[in-house]
Amino acid sequence: MRFWYRLVKFAFRCLYNEFAWAYDLVSRIVSRGRWHDWQRAALPELRGDRVLDVAFGTGDLLWDMVAKGYRCAGIDLSPHMAHITAKKFRRQEEEAPICRARAQELPFPDGIFDSLVATFPDHFILDPRAQHEMARVLVPGGRLGIVDSGHIVGDDPWSRFLNWAFMITVSPDAWEEARRSFAHPLFAIERRVILDEGSAVDVVVATKKQSPLRLEDPRDDRCKEVLYTMRDCRRIGRNGPG
Ligand SMILES: C[S@@+](CC[C@H](N)C(=O)[O-])C[C@H]1O[C@@H](n2cnc3c(N)ncnc32)[C@H](O)[C@@H]1O
């Protein structure tokens, strides 16, 4: 089984690099065309207008945010993803506000972002070094919106196949780890589930605590479920910073 998950990990690494050109197509197929909507589930969580997209991938959410007037920056480890994103921005006659960096070593000073988004992040999101870095670049009270996963809700054979394919590509250990998720003491955690006809998206909202003194506090992980709809996310995407 271990070999299988190593193979899956390798396949994902290829998809983020040499096969990045296929990423939009693959993500559209596995989400039945909802990937971009699922990404937008992060938008209602934004506060302020200085936003960092951590691991922007092929840049669609980053473009949404720039087009709506957020002052954005994006980082991603893959030069192939950066190339695709830069090309998409050039098509809009804009320069992509991106750089290649690891989430574990963010090339920004302390406290310069009001919000961070990370949609469908890789394992780095569970790395305490990345969590520490994300807390560092946020202002106190700033928010990190993580779109954790999306699921097709349906009983037709194609939906069942996609959900099965999802299950066999995520190791049970990783899944359990992701469920427990984000334990960094600088953040308070809430969870949201966003429903649409035919799909559900899990969002984790991590708010940076106001004072570093609270590092000594016991972990605050109020797990609330707040349901809102994909339509709300699209509306917020249209309107831009509020
Ligand atoms: C599943 S993709 C998600 C991309 C995009 N956010 C989306 O919603 O489609 C994961 C991304 O994480 C990037 N990545 C993986 N490890 C990273 C790290 N340590 N630091 C920054 N980016 C990383 C990959 O290059 C890839 O673009």
The ligand as an SDF file (V2000), in Angstrom:
LIG
                    3D

 27 29  0  0  0  0  0  0  0  0999 V2000
   -3.1940   20.8120   -5.8040 C   0  0  0  0  0  0  0  0  0  0  0  0
   -2.2110   22.1530   -6.3830 S   0  0  0  0  0  0  0  0  0  0  0  0
   -3.3040   23.5190   -5.9440 C   0  0  0  0  0  0  0  0  0  0  0  0
   -3.0920   24.7070   -6.8470 C   0  0  0  0  0  0  0  0  0  0  0  0
   -4.1660   25.7860   -6.7650 C   0  0  0  0  0  0  0  0  0  0  0  0
   -4.1470   26.4570   -5.4830 N   0  0  0  0  0  0  0  0  0  0  0  0
   -5.5460   25.2520   -7.0740 C   0  0  0  0  0  0  0  0  0  0  0  0
   -6.4980   25.5450   -6.3460 O   0  0  0  0  0  0  0  0  0  0  0  0
   -5.7090   24.5820   -8.1120 O   0  0  0  0  0  0  0  0  0  0  0  0
   -0.9310   22.2680   -5.1680 C   0  0  0  0  0  0  0  0  0  0  0  0
    0.0980   23.3420   -5.5070 C   0  0  0  0  0  0  0  0  0  0  0  0
    1.0010   23.4280   -4.4050 O   0  0  0  0  0  0  0  0  0  0  0  0
    2.2900   23.7250   -4.9120 C   0  0  0  0  0  0  0  0  0  0  0  0
    3.2520   23.3520   -3.8470 N   0  0  0  0  0  0  0  0  0  0  0  0
    3.5540   22.1100   -3.4220 C   0  0  0  0  0  0  0  0  0  0  0  0
    4.4040   22.1860   -2.3740 N   0  0  0  0  0  0  0  0  0  0  0  0
    4.6350   23.5110   -2.1470 C   0  0  0  0  0  0  0  0  0  0  0  0
    5.4120   24.2260   -1.1910 C   0  0  0  0  0  0  0  0  0  0  0  0
    6.1520   23.6020   -0.2600 N   0  0  0  0  0  0  0  0  0  0  0  0
    5.4170   25.5890   -1.2400 N   0  0  0  0  0  0  0  0  0  0  0  0
    4.6860   26.2290   -2.1860 C   0  0  0  0  0  0  0  0  0  0  0  0
    3.9230   25.5970   -3.1040 N   0  0  0  0  0  0  0  0  0  0  0  0
    3.8900   24.2600   -3.0830 C   0  0  0  0  0  0  0  0  0  0  0  0
    2.3580   22.9130   -6.1860 C   0  0  0  0  0  0  0  0  0  0  0  0
    3.3650   23.3890   -7.0640 O   0  0  0  0  0  0  0  0  0  0  0  0
    0.9460   23.0880   -6.7420 C   0  0  0  0  0  0  0  0  0  0  0  0
    0.8660   24.1980   -7.5830 O   0  0  0  0  0  0  0  0  0  0  0  0
  1  2  1  0
  2  3  1  0
  2 10  1  0
  3  4  1  0
  4  5  1  0
  5  6  1  0
  5  7  1  0
  7  8  2  0
  7  9  1  0
 10 11  1  0
 11 12  1  0
 11 26  1  0
 12 13  1  0
 13 14  1  0
 13 24  1  0
 14 15  1  0
 14 23  1  0
 15 16  2  0
 16 17  1  0
 17 18  1  0
 17 23  2  0
 18 19  1  0
 18 20  2  0
 20 21  1  0
 21 22  2  0
 22 23  1  0
 24 25  1  0
 24 26  1  0
 26 27  1  0
M  CHG  2   2   1   9  -1
M  END
$$$$
